[in-house]
Amino acid sequence: MVIGIVMDYRDPKTVLKFVDSLAISYPIVFGSKSVAAQVGPVSMLPTTYLFNPAGRPAAYKVGIISRKSLEDFMRDYSASGAKNPPGEPIQLRSR
């Protein structure tokens, strides 16, 4: 599941119009620095966090991420048996 968290906004209505114009099909929520801190560090936007089925952070990527990178990670992560320690997400590299 994908959830978009909007971090930089002044007017929620403007954000919703933008989301509608792009036909984004996943849920969008309004966040803040304190909300983001509950997930992990967000030093730059966009930052993507991927969670395993148990709800623990599995990986993150600072910057733009491609669909191929996401698909490759999910395939490799599933095949590896999730070897990263709990609570220590790995950093995805651009491919």
Secondary structure, DSSP 8 states (H G I E B T S, - for coil): ---EEE-S-S-HHHHHHHHHHHT--S-EEE--HHHHHHH----SSSEEEEE-TTS-EEEEEES---HHHHHHHHHHHHHHT--S-TT--EE----
